Amino acid sequence: MEHPYLFLVKAAELTHIQSLVDFAHAYPHVLYSWLVMIILIVLGSIATRNLASIPTKMQNVFEFIIVGLEDFIVDITGEEGRWFFPVLGTVFLYIFVCNLIGLIPGFFPPTASYNTTLSCAIVVFCYTHYIGIKCHGAKYYKHFIGPVWWLAPVMLPIELISHFARVLSLSMRLFGNMSGHELVLAIFFGLAGAFFVPLPIMAMGVFVSFVQAFVFFMLSIMYFAGAMEHAH
């Protein structure tokens, strides 16, 4: 879907640097992904710049989010979940903010591009097996061959397909929901314009943004927890 106006793309055009202009038109999701990363880094720096026993408002907000996410992971996975919380917390915040900025006219949600959602899914996929190897060493292979050795020829292909399907499931679910929501917003803006008919859709978009980020986060927790379990 071609957007009629994207601020960062127009800003790139003002530079008159043809390579940058071409890049901006071809990969707007990368520009807005960089913007999301800058936003998170700046807000995180502000929140942690002057940590105090009496926290500032920004510190309070970040502590509420971080502690809530960490406790949620620990409740599901146990204390072992604390060491991979930074990865999952980062993925959740990144996806949530990527989803949210798409609600602002002139901004493109990076998660409405399959390249973005696929890259997040690949990170989760690789880290899942890193956790499995870290927890079980060479014995991690038992997760793929079934409870008895003679089932291995049947179980191995099934397990491999199942694990690779997780990448498709995570990426397509997030991409489909966010690109669909982006399309609905574009249609309503095109039809209603200044009459603010899209506002209820945008309000619903905040909820959708959170739900989609949380679903990705929750499924990732389940995959990580499964990798830590002993093979049956």
C-alpha positions as CSV (number, residue, x, y, z in Angstrom):
1,M,0.0,0.0,0.0
2,E,1.4,3.4,-1.1
3,H,1.1,6.1,1.5
4,P,0.2,9.6,0.2
5,Y,2.5,11.4,2.7
6,L,5.2,10.2,5.0
7,F,7.2,12.8,7.0
8,L,10.5,11.0,7.0
9,V,10.3,10.2,3.3
10,K,9.5,13.9,2.5
11,A,12.4,14.9,4.7
12,A,14.7,12.6,2.7
13,E,13.5,14.2,-0.5
14,L,14.4,17.7,0.9
15,T,18.1,16.6,1.1
16,H,18.1,16.0,-2.7
17,I,20.5,13.1,-2.1
18,Q,19.2,10.7,-4.7
19,S,20.5,7.6,-3.0
20,L,18.8,8.6,0.3
21,V,15.6,9.5,-1.6
22,D,15.5,6.1,-3.3
23,F,16.2,4.3,0.0
24,A,13.4,6.2,1.7
25,H,10.9,5.4,-0.9
26,A,11.9,1.7,-1.1
27,Y,12.3,1.1,2.6
28,P,10.2,3.5,4.7
29,H,9.8,0.8,7.4
30,V,13.6,1.0,8.0
31,L,13.5,4.8,8.5
32,Y,10.6,4.5,10.9
33,S,12.2,1.6,12.7
34,W,15.3,3.8,13.3
35,L,13.0,6.5,14.6
36,V,11.4,4.0,17.1
37,M,14.8,2.9,18.3
38,I,15.8,6.6,18.8
39,I,12.6,7.2,20.7
40,L,13.2,4.2,23.0
41,I,16.9,5.1,23.6
42,V,16.1,8.7,24.4
43,L,13.2,7.9,26.7
44,G,15.2,5.2,28.4
45,S,18.2,7.6,28.9
46,I,15.9,10.3,30.4
47,A,14.3,7.8,32.7
48,T,17.6,6.4,34.0
49,R,19.7,9.6,34.0
50,N,19.0,10.5,37.6
51,L,17.8,7.4,39.4
52,A,16.5,8.2,42.8
53,S,14.7,6.5,45.7
54,I,11.9,9.1,45.1
55,P,11.5,8.4,41.4
56,T,10.5,11.0,38.8
57,K,7.3,10.6,36.7
58,M,9.3,9.1,33.8
59,Q,11.2,6.7,36.1
60,N,7.9,5.7,37.6
61,V,6.4,4.9,34.2
62,F,9.4,2.8,33.1
63,E,9.6,1.0,36.4
64,F,5.9,0.1,36.2
65,I,6.4,-1.3,32.7
66,I,9.6,-3.1,33.3
67,V,8.7,-4.6,36.7
68,G,5.3,-5.7,35.3
69,L,6.8,-7.4,32.3
70,E,9.5,-9.1,34.4
71,D,7.1,-10.3,37.0
72,F,4.8,-11.7,34.3
73,I,7.7,-13.7,32.8
74,V,8.9,-15.0,36.2
75,D,5.3,-16.1,37.0
76,I,5.3,-18.3,33.9
77,T,8.9,-19.5,33.6
78,G,10.2,-19.2,37.2
79,E,13.3,-17.4,38.3
80,E,15.2,-18.7,35.3
81,G,13.2,-16.3,33.2
82,R,15.0,-13.2,34.6
83,W,18.1,-13.8,32.5
84,F,16.2,-13.6,29.1
85,F,13.9,-10.9,30.3
86,P,16.0,-8.1,28.6
87,V,15.5,-9.7,25.2
88,L,11.7,-10.2,25.6
89,G,11.2,-6.8,27.2
90,T,13.1,-5.1,24.3
91,V,11.0,-7.0,21.7
92,F,7.8,-6.1,23.4
93,L,8.6,-2.4,23.8
94,Y,10.0,-2.2,20.2
95,I,6.9,-3.8,18.7
96,F,4.5,-1.8,20.8
97,V,6.0,1.5,19.9
98,C,6.3,0.5,16.2
99,N,2.6,-0.3,16.3
100,L,1.7,3.0,18.0
101,I,3.4,5.4,15.7
102,G,1.3,4.1,12.8
103,L,-1.6,5.9,14.5
104,I,0.0,9.2,13.8
105,P,-0.8,10.7,10.4
106,G,2.3,10.8,8.3
107,F,4.0,8.0,10.2
108,F,4.4,4.4,9.0
109,P,4.3,1.5,11.5
110,P,7.4,-0.7,10.8
111,T,5.4,-3.7,11.8
112,A,3.2,-3.2,8.8
113,S,6.1,-4.4,6.8
114,Y,6.8,-8.2,6.7
115,N,10.6,-7.5,6.8
116,T,10.2,-6.1,10.3
117,T,8.0,-8.8,11.7
118,L,10.1,-11.5,10.1
119,S,13.3,-10.1,11.6
120,C,11.7,-10.1,15.1
121,A,10.5,-13.6,14.6
122,I,13.9,-14.8,13.5
123,V,15.4,-13.3,16.7
124,V,12.9,-15.2,18.8
125,F,13.5,-18.4,16.9
126,C,17.3,-18.2,17.2
127,Y,17.2,-17.2,20.9
128,T,14.8,-20.1,21.6
129,H,17.4,-22.6,20.5
130,Y,20.2,-20.7,22.2
131,I,18.2,-21.1,25.5
132,G,17.7,-24.8,24.8
133,I,21.4,-25.4,24.2
134,K,22.4,-23.3,27.1
135,C,20.0,-25.2,29.5
136,H,20.6,-28.8,28.2
137,G,23.8,-28.7,26.2
138,A,24.0,-31.5,23.6
139,K,21.0,-33.3,25.1
140,Y,18.8,-30.6,23.6
141,Y,18.5,-32.8,20.5
142,K,16.1,-35.0,22.6
143,H,13.4,-32.3,22.1
144,F,13.3,-33.2,18.5
145,I,13.4,-37.0,18.4
146,G,10.5,-38.0,20.7
147,P,10.3,-40.1,23.9
148,V,11.8,-43.3,22.3
149,W,14.6,-43.5,19.7
150,W,12.6,-45.5,17.2
151,L,10.2,-42.7,16.8
152,A,12.9,-40.3,15.7
153,P,12.4,-40.8,11.9
154,V,8.8,-39.6,12.4
155,M,9.2,-37.1,15.2
156,L,12.3,-35.3,13.8
157,P,10.6,-33.9,10.6
158,I,7.4,-33.0,12.5
159,E,9.4,-31.1,15.2
160,L,11.5,-29.3,12.6
161,I,8.5,-28.2,10.6
162,S,6.8,-27.2,13.9
163,H,9.7,-25.0,15.0
164,F,10.2,-23.4,11.6
165,A,6.5,-22.7,11.4
166,R,6.8,-20.6,14.5
167,V,8.7,-18.0,12.5
168,L,5.9,-17.9,9.9
169,S,3.2,-17.8,12.6
170,L,4.8,-15.0,14.6
171,S,5.7,-12.8,11.6
172,M,2.5,-13.3,9.6
173,R,0.1,-12.8,12.6
174,L,1.7,-9.4,13.5
175,F,2.2,-8.3,9.9
176,G,-1.4,-9.2,8.9
177,N,-3.0,-7.4,11.8
178,M,-0.9,-4.2,11.5
179,S,-1.1,-3.9,7.7
180,G,-4.8,-4.5,7.9
181,H,-5.3,-1.8,10.5
182,E,-3.1,0.5,8.4
183,L,-5.3,-0.1,5.4
184,V,-8.5,0.6,7.3
185,L,-7.0,3.9,8.6
186,A,-5.9,4.9,5.2
187,I,-9.4,4.3,3.7
188,F,-11.2,6.2,6.5
189,F,-8.8,9.1,6.2
190,G,-9.3,9.2,2.5
191,L,-13.1,9.2,2.8
192,A,-13.6,11.3,6.0
193,G,-10.5,13.5,6.1
194,A,-11.1,16.4,8.5
195,F,-14.4,15.0,9.8
196,F,-12.6,12.9,12.3
197,V,-14.5,9.7,11.6
198,P,-11.2,7.8,11.9
199,L,-10.8,8.8,15.6
200,P,-12.8,5.8,17.0
201,I,-10.7,3.5,14.7
202,M,-7.5,5.2,16.0
203,A,-8.7,4.7,19.6
204,M,-9.2,1.0,18.9
205,G,-5.8,1.0,17.3
206,V,-4.1,1.7,20.6
207,F,-5.7,-1.4,22.0
208,V,-4.8,-3.4,18.9
209,S,-1.2,-2.2,19.1
210,F,-0.9,-3.4,22.7
211,V,-2.7,-6.7,22.1
212,Q,-0.5,-7.6,19.0
213,A,2.7,-6.7,20.9
214,F,1.5,-8.7,23.9
215,V,0.6,-11.8,21.8
216,F,4.1,-11.8,20.2
217,F,5.6,-11.4,23.7
218,M,3.4,-14.1,25.2
219,L,4.2,-16.6,22.5
220,S,7.9,-15.9,22.8
221,I,7.7,-16.7,26.5
222,M,6.0,-20.0,25.8
223,Y,8.7,-20.9,23.2
224,F,11.5,-20.0,25.6
225,A,9.8,-21.9,28.5
226,G,9.5,-24.9,26.2
227,A,13.1,-24.8,25.4
228,M,14.1,-24.9,29.1
229,E,11.9,-27.9,29.9
230,H,13.4,-31.3,29.9
231,A,12.5,-33.5,26.9
232,H,9.8,-36.1,27.5
